[in-house]
Amino acid sequence: MRLEKYSVGLGDRFLHQGRAQLQAIVNAKEAGVDITPVWNKSDREHRIVGTEPVT
């Protein structure tokens, strides 16, 4: 995987922010800025929303 100069940690903490976070990446691309999204969700967040990390 090739990382761009910029990366940003994303995580749909409570199943509400994912769409807006990805739209920000698209908006940046349209403005000429390449950003690599990096998924980031803590164990606590997984427990709150009832998900599990992929291993």
mmCIF file of the N, C-alpha and C atoms, coordinates in Angstrom:
data_MODEL
# 
_entry.id   MODEL 
# 
loop_
_atom_site.group_PDB 
_atom_site.id 
_atom_site.type_symbol 
_atom_site.label_atom_id 
_atom_site.label_alt_id 
_atom_site.label_comp_id 
_atom_site.label_asym_id 
_atom_site.label_entity_id 
_atom_site.label_seq_id 
_atom_site.pdbx_PDB_ins_code 
_atom_site.Cartn_x 
_atom_site.Cartn_y 
_atom_site.Cartn_z 
_atom_site.occupancy 
_atom_site.B_iso_or_equiv 
_atom_site.pdbx_formal_charge 
_atom_site.auth_seq_id 
_atom_site.auth_comp_id 
_atom_site.auth_asym_id 
_atom_site.auth_atom_id 
_atom_site.pdbx_PDB_model_num 
ATOM 1   N N  . MET A 1 1  ? 0.837   -1.173  0.000  1.00 0.00 ? 1  MET A N  1 
ATOM 2   C CA . MET A 1 1  ? 0.000   0.000   0.000  1.00 0.00 ? 1  MET A CA 1 
ATOM 3   C C  . MET A 1 1  ? 0.886   1.242   0.000  1.00 0.00 ? 1  MET A C  1 
ATOM 4   N N  . ARG A 1 2  ? 0.563   2.170   -0.851 1.00 0.00 ? 2  ARG A N  1 
ATOM 5   C CA . ARG A 1 2  ? 1.309   3.429   -0.933 1.00 0.00 ? 2  ARG A CA 1 
ATOM 6   C C  . ARG A 1 2  ? 0.558   4.496   -0.146 1.00 0.00 ? 2  ARG A C  1 
ATOM 7   N N  . LEU A 1 3  ? 1.232   5.090   0.823  1.00 0.00 ? 3  LEU A N  1 
ATOM 8   C CA . LEU A 1 3  ? 0.642   6.182   1.580  1.00 0.00 ? 3  LEU A CA 1 
ATOM 9   C C  . LEU A 1 3  ? 0.981   7.511   0.912  1.00 0.00 ? 3  LEU A C  1 
ATOM 10  N N  . GLU A 1 4  ? 0.020   8.369   0.856  1.00 0.00 ? 4  GLU A N  1 
ATOM 11  C CA . GLU A 1 4  ? 0.243   9.711   0.318  1.00 0.00 ? 4  GLU A CA 1 
ATOM 12  C C  . GLU A 1 4  ? 1.026   10.545  1.341  1.00 0.00 ? 4  GLU A C  1 
ATOM 13  N N  . LYS A 1 5  ? 1.393   11.757  0.953  1.00 0.00 ? 5  LYS A N  1 
ATOM 14  C CA . LYS A 1 5  ? 2.111   12.650  1.858  1.00 0.00 ? 5  LYS A CA 1 
ATOM 15  C C  . LYS A 1 5  ? 1.287   12.902  3.121  1.00 0.00 ? 5  LYS A C  1 
ATOM 16  N N  . TYR A 1 6  ? -0.025  12.971  2.951  1.00 0.00 ? 6  TYR A N  1 
ATOM 17  C CA . TYR A 1 6  ? -0.919  13.224  4.075  1.00 0.00 ? 6  TYR A CA 1 
ATOM 18  C C  . TYR A 1 6  ? -1.787  12.000  4.324  1.00 0.00 ? 6  TYR A C  1 
ATOM 19  N N  . SER A 1 7  ? -2.017  11.710  5.588  1.00 0.00 ? 7  SER A N  1 
ATOM 20  C CA . SER A 1 7  ? -2.970  10.667  5.961  1.00 0.00 ? 7  SER A CA 1 
ATOM 21  C C  . SER A 1 7  ? -3.817  11.199  7.101  1.00 0.00 ? 7  SER A C  1 
ATOM 22  N N  . VAL A 1 8  ? -4.972  10.598  7.271  1.00 0.00 ? 8  VAL A N  1 
ATOM 23  C CA . VAL A 1 8  ? -5.848  11.012  8.369  1.00 0.00 ? 8  VAL A CA 1 
ATOM 24  C C  . VAL A 1 8  ? -6.496  9.762   8.951  1.00 0.00 ? 8  VAL A C  1 
ATOM 25  N N  . GLY A 1 9  ? -6.491  9.703   10.283 1.00 0.00 ? 9  GLY A N  1 
ATOM 26  C CA . GLY A 1 9  ? -7.131  8.584   10.959 1.00 0.00 ? 9  GLY A CA 1 
ATOM 27  C C  . GLY A 1 9  ? -8.635  8.779   10.976 1.00 0.00 ? 9  GLY A C  1 
ATOM 28  N N  . LEU A 1 10 ? -9.352  7.807   10.461 1.00 0.00 ? 10 LEU A N  1 
ATOM 29  C CA . LEU A 1 10 ? -10.811 7.865   10.423 1.00 0.00 ? 10 LEU A CA 1 
ATOM 30  C C  . LEU A 1 10 ? -11.386 6.761   11.284 1.00 0.00 ? 10 LEU A C  1 
ATOM 31  N N  . GLY A 1 11 ? -12.552 6.979   11.786 1.00 0.00 ? 11 GLY A N  1 
ATOM 32  C CA . GLY A 1 11 ? -13.266 5.958   12.527 1.00 0.00 ? 11 GLY A CA 1 
ATOM 33  C C  . GLY A 1 11 ? -14.685 6.427   12.734 1.00 0.00 ? 11 GLY A C  1 
ATOM 34  N N  . ASP A 1 12 ? -15.606 5.620   12.332 1.00 0.00 ? 12 ASP A N  1 
ATOM 35  C CA . ASP A 1 12 ? -17.005 5.980   12.490 1.00 0.00 ? 12 ASP A CA 1 
ATOM 36  C C  . ASP A 1 12 ? -17.406 5.641   13.915 1.00 0.00 ? 12 ASP A C  1 
ATOM 37  N N  . ARG A 1 13 ? -16.974 6.491   14.834 1.00 0.00 ? 13 ARG A N  1 
ATOM 38  C CA . ARG A 1 13 ? -17.046 6.223   16.260 1.00 0.00 ? 13 ARG A CA 1 
ATOM 39  C C  . ARG A 1 13 ? -18.389 5.674   16.715 1.00 0.00 ? 13 ARG A C  1 
ATOM 40  N N  . PHE A 1 14 ? -19.455 6.328   16.363 1.00 0.00 ? 14 PHE A N  1 
ATOM 41  C CA . PHE A 1 14 ? -20.772 5.926   16.845 1.00 0.00 ? 14 PHE A CA 1 
ATOM 42  C C  . PHE A 1 14 ? -21.742 5.726   15.685 1.00 0.00 ? 14 PHE A C  1 
ATOM 43  N N  . LEU A 1 15 ? -21.196 5.283   14.550 1.00 0.00 ? 15 LEU A N  1 
ATOM 44  C CA . LEU A 1 15 ? -21.981 4.951   13.358 1.00 0.00 ? 15 LEU A CA 1 
ATOM 45  C C  . LEU A 1 15 ? -22.686 6.166   12.771 1.00 0.00 ? 15 LEU A C  1 
ATOM 46  N N  . HIS A 1 16 ? -22.082 7.360   12.916 1.00 0.00 ? 16 HIS A N  1 
ATOM 47  C CA . HIS A 1 16 ? -22.683 8.580   12.377 1.00 0.00 ? 16 HIS A CA 1 
ATOM 48  C C  . HIS A 1 16 ? -21.723 9.395   11.512 1.00 0.00 ? 16 HIS A C  1 
ATOM 49  N N  . GLN A 1 17 ? -20.423 9.280   11.719 1.00 0.00 ? 17 GLN A N  1 
ATOM 50  C CA . GLN A 1 17 ? -19.471 10.183  11.089 1.00 0.00 ? 17 GLN A CA 1 
ATOM 51  C C  . GLN A 1 17 ? -18.863 9.668   9.786  1.00 0.00 ? 17 GLN A C  1 
ATOM 52  N N  . GLY A 1 18 ? -19.012 8.406   9.490  1.00 0.00 ? 18 GLY A N  1 
ATOM 53  C CA . GLY A 1 18 ? -18.323 7.808   8.343  1.00 0.00 ? 18 GLY A CA 1 
ATOM 54  C C  . GLY A 1 18 ? -18.546 8.528   7.024  1.00 0.00 ? 18 GLY A C  1 
ATOM 55  N N  . ARG A 1 19 ? -19.784 8.831   6.720  1.00 0.00 ? 19 ARG A N  1 
ATOM 56  C CA . ARG A 1 19 ? -20.105 9.491   5.446  1.00 0.00 ? 19 ARG A CA 1 
ATOM 57  C C  . ARG A 1 19 ? -19.420 10.857  5.346  1.00 0.00 ? 19 ARG A C  1 
ATOM 58  N N  . ALA A 1 20 ? -19.472 11.648  6.417  1.00 0.00 ? 20 ALA A N  1 
ATOM 59  C CA . ALA A 1 20 ? -18.851 12.982  6.408  1.00 0.00 ? 20 ALA A CA 1 
ATOM 60  C C  . ALA A 1 20 ? -17.331 12.882  6.319  1.00 0.00 ? 20 ALA A C  1 
ATOM 61  N N  . GLN A 1 21 ? -16.748 11.909  7.006  1.00 0.00 ? 21 GLN A N  1 
ATOM 62  C CA . GLN A 1 21 ? -15.298 11.742  6.948  1.00 0.00 ? 21 GLN A CA 1 
ATOM 63  C C  . GLN A 1 21 ? -14.850 11.389  5.535  1.00 0.00 ? 21 GLN A C  1 
ATOM 64  N N  . LEU A 1 22 ? -15.545 10.459  4.897  1.00 0.00 ? 22 LEU A N  1 
ATOM 65  C CA . LEU A 1 22 ? -15.173 10.089  3.529  1.00 0.00 ? 22 LEU A CA 1 
ATOM 66  C C  . LEU A 1 22 ? -15.419 11.233  2.554  1.00 0.00 ? 22 LEU A C  1 
ATOM 67  N N  . GLN A 1 23 ? -16.474 12.010  2.773  1.00 0.00 ? 23 GLN A N  1 
ATOM 68  C CA . GLN A 1 23 ? -16.732 13.165  1.908  1.00 0.00 ? 23 GLN A CA 1 
ATOM 69  C C  . GLN A 1 23 ? -15.604 14.182  2.025  1.00 0.00 ? 23 GLN A C  1 
ATOM 70  N N  . ALA A 1 24 ? -15.043 14.339  3.207  1.00 0.00 ? 24 ALA A N  1 
ATOM 71  C CA . ALA A 1 24 ? -13.911 15.255  3.387  1.00 0.00 ? 24 ALA A CA 1 
ATOM 72  C C  . ALA A 1 24 ? -12.715 14.797  2.557  1.00 0.00 ? 24 ALA A C  1 
ATOM 73  N N  . ILE A 1 25 ? -12.479 13.484  2.479  1.00 0.00 ? 25 ILE A N  1 
ATOM 74  C CA . ILE A 1 25 ? -11.384 12.943  1.661  1.00 0.00 ? 25 ILE A CA 1 
ATOM 75  C C  . ILE A 1 25 ? -11.654 13.235  0.180  1.00 0.00 ? 25 ILE A C  1 
ATOM 76  N N  . VAL A 1 26 ? -12.893 13.042  -0.254 1.00 0.00 ? 26 VAL A N  1 
ATOM 77  C CA . VAL A 1 26 ? -13.272 13.333  -1.646 1.00 0.00 ? 26 VAL A CA 1 
ATOM 78  C C  . VAL A 1 26 ? -13.100 14.822  -1.943 1.00 0.00 ? 26 VAL A C  1 
ATOM 79  N N  . ASN A 1 27 ? -13.539 15.670  -1.024 1.00 0.00 ? 27 ASN A N  1 
ATOM 80  C CA . ASN A 1 27 ? -13.406 17.128  -1.216 1.00 0.00 ? 27 ASN A CA 1 
ATOM 81  C C  . ASN A 1 27 ? -11.942 17.530  -1.322 1.00 0.00 ? 27 ASN A C  1 
ATOM 82  N N  . ALA A 1 28 ? -11.103 16.937  -0.491 1.00 0.00 ? 28 ALA A N  1 
ATOM 83  C CA . ALA A 1 28 ? -9.674  17.236  -0.548 1.00 0.00 ? 28 ALA A CA 1 
ATOM 84  C C  . ALA A 1 28 ? -9.100  16.826  -1.899 1.00 0.00 ? 28 ALA A C  1 
ATOM 85  N N  . LYS A 1 29 ? -9.481  15.649  -2.378 1.00 0.00 ? 29 LYS A N  1 
ATOM 86  C CA . LYS A 1 29 ? -9.000  15.164  -3.687 1.00 0.00 ? 29 LYS A CA 1 
ATOM 87  C C  . LYS A 1 29 ? -9.408  16.134  -4.795 1.00 0.00 ? 29 LYS A C  1 
ATOM 88  N N  . GLU A 1 30 ? -10.651 16.590  -4.738 1.00 0.00 ? 30 GLU A N  1 
ATOM 89  C CA . GLU A 1 30 ? -11.133 17.546  -5.750 1.00 0.00 ? 30 GLU A CA 1 
ATOM 90  C C  . GLU A 1 30 ? -10.374 18.868  -5.677 1.00 0.00 ? 30 GLU A C  1 
ATOM 91  N N  . ALA A 1 31 ? -9.840  19.197  -4.514 1.00 0.00 ? 31 ALA A N  1 
ATOM 92  C CA . ALA A 1 31 ? -9.054  20.423  -4.337 1.00 0.00 ? 31 ALA A CA 1 
ATOM 93  C C  . ALA A 1 31 ? -7.580  20.193  -4.651 1.00 0.00 ? 31 ALA A C  1 
ATOM 94  N N  . GLY A 1 32 ? -7.236  18.966  -5.061 1.00 0.00 ? 32 GLY A N  1 
ATOM 95  C CA . GLY A 1 32 ? -5.863  18.663  -5.453 1.00 0.00 ? 32 GLY A CA 1 
ATOM 96  C C  . GLY A 1 32 ? -4.984  18.141  -4.332 1.00 0.00 ? 32 GLY A C  1 
ATOM 97  N N  . VAL A 1 33 ? -5.582  17.744  -3.212 1.00 0.00 ? 33 VAL A N  1 
ATOM 98  C CA . VAL A 1 33 ? -4.817  17.223  -2.085 1.00 0.00 ? 33 VAL A CA 1 
ATOM 99  C C  . VAL A 1 33 ? -5.109  15.739  -1.939 1.00 0.00 ? 33 VAL A C  1 
ATOM 100 N N  . ASP A 1 34 ? -4.074  14.923  -2.046 1.00 0.00 ? 34 ASP A N  1 
ATOM 101 C CA . ASP A 1 34 ? -4.235  13.479  -1.892 1.00 0.00 ? 34 ASP A CA 1 
ATOM 102 C C  . ASP A 1 34 ? -4.013  13.094  -0.436 1.00 0.00 ? 34 ASP A C  1 
ATOM 103 N N  . ILE A 1 35 ? -5.019  12.464  0.149  1.00 0.00 ? 35 ILE A N  1 
ATOM 104 C CA . ILE A 1 35 ? -4.965  12.033  1.542  1.00 0.00 ? 35 ILE A CA 1 
ATOM 105 C C  . ILE A 1 35 ? -5.286  10.547  1.596  1.00 0.00 ? 35 ILE A C  1 
ATOM 106 N N  . THR A 1 36 ? -4.479  9.803   2.336  1.00 0.00 ? 36 THR A N  1 
ATOM 107 C CA . THR A 1 36 ? -4.745  8.387   2.539  1.00 0.00 ? 36 THR A CA 1 
ATOM 108 C C  . THR A 1 36 ? -5.566  8.231   3.819  1.00 0.00 ? 36 THR A C  1 
ATOM 109 N N  . PRO A 1 37 ? -6.792  7.705   3.711  1.00 0.00 ? 37 PRO A N  1 
ATOM 110 C CA . PRO A 1 37 ? -7.563  7.454   4.925  1.00 0.00 ? 37 PRO A CA 1 
ATOM 111 C C  . PRO A 1 37 ? -7.035  6.208   5.631  1.00 0.00 ? 37 PRO A C  1 
ATOM 112 N N  . VAL A 1 38 ? -6.912  6.298   6.937  1.00 0.00 ? 38 VAL A N  1 
ATOM 113 C CA . VAL A 1 38 ? -6.435  5.176   7.748  1.00 0.00 ? 38 VAL A CA 1 
ATOM 114 C C  . VAL A 1 38 ? -7.510  4.885   8.791  1.00 0.00 ? 38 VAL A C  1 
ATOM 115 N N  . TRP A 1 39 ? -8.068  3.676   8.739  1.00 0.00 ? 39 TRP A N  1 
ATOM 116 C CA . TRP A 1 39 ? -9.141  3.319   9.667  1.00 0.00 ? 39 TRP A CA 1 
ATOM 117 C C  . TRP A 1 39 ? -8.602  3.217   11.077 1.00 0.00 ? 39 TRP A C  1 
ATOM 118 N N  . ASN A 1 40 ? -9.309  3.818   12.018 1.00 0.00 ? 40 ASN A N  1 
ATOM 119 C CA . ASN A 1 40 ? -8.863  3.833   13.402 1.00 0.00 ? 40 ASN A CA 1 
ATOM 120 C C  . ASN A 1 40 ? -10.089 3.765   14.298 1.00 0.00 ? 40 ASN A C  1 
ATOM 121 N N  . LYS A 1 41 ? -10.212 2.682   15.041 1.00 0.00 ? 41 LYS A N  1 
ATOM 122 C CA . LYS A 1 41 ? -11.313 2.555   15.996 1.00 0.00 ? 41 LYS A CA 1 
ATOM 123 C C  . LYS A 1 41 ? -10.768 1.844   17.223 1.00 0.00 ? 41 LYS A C  1 
ATOM 124 N N  . SER A 1 42 ? -10.986 2.423   18.381 1.00 0.00 ? 42 SER A N  1 
ATOM 125 C CA . SER A 1 42 ? -10.449 1.858   19.616 1.00 0.00 ? 42 SER A CA 1 
ATOM 126 C C  . SER A 1 42 ? -11.285 0.665   20.085 1.00 0.00 ? 42 SER A C  1 
ATOM 127 N N  . ASP A 1 43 ? -10.696 -0.105  20.987 1.00 0.00 ? 43 ASP A N  1 
ATOM 128 C CA . ASP A 1 43 ? -11.412 -1.230  21.577 1.00 0.00 ? 43 ASP A CA 1 
ATOM 129 C C  . ASP A 1 43 ? -12.673 -0.735  22.281 1.00 0.00 ? 43 ASP A C  1 
ATOM 130 N N  . ARG A 1 44 ? -12.574 0.384   22.971 1.00 0.00 ? 44 ARG A N  1 
ATOM 131 C CA . ARG A 1 44 ? -13.736 0.951   23.661 1.00 0.00 ? 44 ARG A CA 1 
ATOM 132 C C  . ARG A 1 44 ? -14.855 1.276   22.676 1.00 0.00 ? 44 ARG A C  1 
ATOM 133 N N  . GLU A 1 45 ? -14.494 1.851   21.548 1.00 0.00 ? 45 GLU A N  1 
ATOM 134 C CA . GLU A 1 45 ? -15.498 2.194   20.537 1.00 0.00 ? 45 GLU A CA 1 
ATOM 135 C C  . GLU A 1 45 ? -16.155 0.938   19.975 1.00 0.00 ? 45 GLU A C  1 
ATOM 136 N N  . HIS A 1 46 ? -15.357 -0.100  19.731 1.00 0.00 ? 46 HIS A N  1 
ATOM 137 C CA . HIS A 1 46 ? -15.930 -1.368  19.261 1.00 0.00 ? 46 HIS A CA 1 
ATOM 138 C C  . HIS A 1 46 ? -16.944 -1.902  20.268 1.00 0.00 ? 46 HIS A C  1 
ATOM 139 N N  . ARG A 1 47 ? -16.603 -1.857  21.547 1.00 0.00 ? 47 ARG A N  1 
ATOM 140 C CA . ARG A 1 47 ? -17.511 -2.369  22.577 1.00 0.00 ? 47 ARG A CA 1 
ATOM 141 C C  . ARG A 1 47 ? -18.800 -1.552  22.646 1.00 0.00 ? 47 ARG A C  1 
ATOM 142 N N  . ILE A 1 48 ? -18.704 -0.237  22.492 1.00 0.00 ? 48 ILE A N  1 
ATOM 143 C CA . ILE A 1 48 ? -19.888 0.624   22.569 1.00 0.00 ? 48 ILE A CA 1 
ATOM 144 C C  . ILE A 1 48 ? -20.865 0.319   21.447 1.00 0.00 ? 48 ILE A C  1 
ATOM 145 N N  . VAL A 1 49 ? -20.357 0.158   20.224 1.00 0.00 ? 49 VAL A N  1 
ATOM 146 C CA . VAL A 1 49 ? -21.255 -0.056  19.075 1.00 0.00 ? 49 VAL A CA 1 
ATOM 147 C C  . VAL A 1 49 ? -21.451 -1.522  18.737 1.00 0.00 ? 49 VAL A C  1 
ATOM 148 N N  . GLY A 1 50 ? -20.792 -2.419  19.472 1.00 0.00 ? 50 GLY A N  1 
ATOM 149 C CA . GLY A 1 50 ? -21.011 -3.850  19.267 1.00 0.00 ? 50 GLY A CA 1 
ATOM 150 C C  . GLY A 1 50 ? -20.347 -4.432  18.040 1.00 0.00 ? 50 GLY A C  1 
ATOM 151 N N  . THR A 1 51 ? -19.187 -3.877  17.652 1.00 0.00 ? 51 THR A N  1 
ATOM 152 C CA . THR A 1 51 ? -18.453 -4.429  16.518 1.00 0.00 ? 51 THR A CA 1 
ATOM 153 C C  . THR A 1 51 ? -17.161 -5.067  17.014 1.00 0.00 ? 51 THR A C  1 
ATOM 154 N N  . GLU A 1 52 ? -16.454 -5.726  16.114 1.00 0.00 ? 52 GLU A N  1 
ATOM 155 C CA . GLU A 1 52 ? -15.180 -6.347  16.447 1.00 0.00 ? 52 GLU A CA 1 
ATOM 156 C C  . GLU A 1 52 ? -14.144 -5.976  15.387 1.00 0.00 ? 52 GLU A C  1 
ATOM 157 N N  . PRO A 1 53 ? -12.894 -5.805  15.795 1.00 0.00 ? 53 PRO A N  1 
ATOM 158 C CA . PRO A 1 53 ? -11.859 -5.520  14.796 1.00 0.00 ? 53 PRO A CA 1 
ATOM 159 C C  . PRO A 1 53 ? -11.627 -6.737  13.906 1.00 0.00 ? 53 PRO A C  1 
ATOM 160 N N  . VAL A 1 54 ? -11.301 -6.474  12.673 1.00 0.00 ? 54 VAL A N  1 
ATOM 161 C CA . VAL A 1 54 ? -10.963 -7.554  11.743 1.00 0.00 ? 54 VAL A CA 1 
ATOM 162 C C  . VAL A 1 54 ? -9.530  -7.978  12.015 1.00 0.00 ? 54 VAL A C  1 
ATOM 163 N N  . THR A 1 55 ? -9.314  -9.263  12.177 1.00 0.00 ? 55 THR A N  1 
ATOM 164 C CA . THR A 1 55 ? -7.957  -9.752  12.444 1.00 0.00 ? 55 THR A CA 1 
ATOM 165 C C  . THR A 1 55 ? -7.419  -10.521 11.276 1.00 0.00 ? 55 THR A C  1 
# 
